[in-house]
Amino acid sequence: RILRNLRTAHLARRDWPAALDAIELLLVLEPTDPEHGRDRGLLLGRMGRFTEAVVGLRRYLEERPDAADVPDVQQVIGIFAGRLN
């Protein structure tokens, strides 16, 4: 719970690297939660790391093909794919 709160605080301050660090720790503690991978992908995109972001978001869609946010994630992947570095 503390890491989730820390992630939220960093996101509110738009401190993307610190938020990414919190999510990476959440991935270590809860490796089977695909939402952490989605959040990581979204943050990587915000940081301009589009290739890594697309890979992570595609992995999320493979793991959660029935997720409610599939259309949104697909749209973000399209945006990031257009900016691949």
VMD Tcl script that draws the C-alpha trace (Angstrom):
set ca {
  {0.00 0.00 0.00}
  {2.84 2.38 0.79}
  {4.33 1.96 -2.69}
  {0.95 2.63 -4.28}
  {0.63 5.83 -2.26}
  {4.17 6.81 -3.17}
  {3.44 6.19 -6.86}
  {0.31 8.34 -6.62}
  {2.21 11.15 -4.93}
  {4.92 11.13 -7.59}
  {2.34 11.11 -10.36}
  {0.56 14.07 -8.78}
  {3.86 15.99 -8.78}
  {4.56 14.82 -12.36}
  {7.80 13.28 -11.20}
  {7.83 10.57 -13.87}
  {11.21 8.98 -12.98}
  {10.26 8.64 -9.30}
  {6.82 7.25 -10.22}
  {8.51 4.76 -12.54}
  {10.80 3.67 -9.70}
  {7.77 3.03 -7.49}
  {6.08 1.01 -10.23}
  {9.24 -1.01 -10.83}
  {9.24 -1.92 -7.13}
  {5.56 -2.85 -7.34}
  {6.44 -5.13 -10.26}
  {8.99 -6.89 -8.06}
  {6.51 -7.32 -5.21}
  {3.49 -8.16 -7.38}
  {4.89 -9.57 -10.63}
  {1.61 -11.18 -11.65}
  {-0.35 -7.90 -11.66}
  {-0.43 -6.83 -15.33}
  {-1.71 -3.37 -14.42}
  {1.73 -2.48 -13.11}
  {3.12 -3.30 -16.55}
  {0.47 -1.09 -18.15}
  {1.29 1.77 -15.82}
  {5.00 1.30 -16.50}
  {4.36 1.44 -20.25}
  {2.33 4.62 -19.94}
  {5.05 6.29 -17.88}
  {7.78 5.22 -20.27}
  {5.81 6.89 -23.04}
  {5.48 10.09 -21.02}
  {9.25 10.02 -20.64}
  {9.76 9.67 -24.40}
  {10.86 6.03 -24.24}
  {8.33 4.98 -26.86}
  {9.84 1.67 -27.95}
  {9.87 0.33 -24.40}
  {6.41 1.76 -23.81}
  {4.90 -0.01 -26.81}
  {6.50 -3.33 -25.85}
  {5.13 -3.06 -22.31}
  {1.66 -2.02 -23.39}
  {1.44 -4.83 -25.93}
  {2.45 -7.28 -23.22}
  {-0.35 -5.89 -21.04}
  {-2.87 -6.48 -23.84}
  {-1.63 -10.06 -24.25}
  {-2.03 -10.68 -20.52}
  {-5.39 -8.89 -20.21}
  {-7.21 -9.21 -23.56}
  {-10.55 -8.77 -21.79}
  {-9.60 -5.65 -19.79}
  {-12.06 -2.75 -19.90}
  {-9.32 -0.36 -21.03}
  {-8.21 -2.34 -24.11}
  {-9.48 0.29 -26.61}
  {-7.73 3.08 -24.70}
  {-4.47 1.16 -24.49}
  {-4.63 0.33 -28.19}
  {-5.10 4.01 -28.97}
  {-2.08 4.94 -26.83}
  {0.00 2.25 -28.52}
  {-0.90 3.80 -31.87}
  {0.21 7.23 -30.66}
  {3.46 5.93 -29.21}
  {4.18 3.74 -32.25}
  {4.03 6.86 -34.40}
  {6.82 8.32 -32.30}
  {9.09 5.28 -31.99}
  {12.69 6.12 -31.26}
}
mol new
graphics top color blue
foreach p $ca { graphics top sphere $p radius 0.5 }
foreach p [lrange $ca 0 end-1] q [lrange $ca 1 end] { graphics top cylinder $p $q radius 0.2 }
display resetview
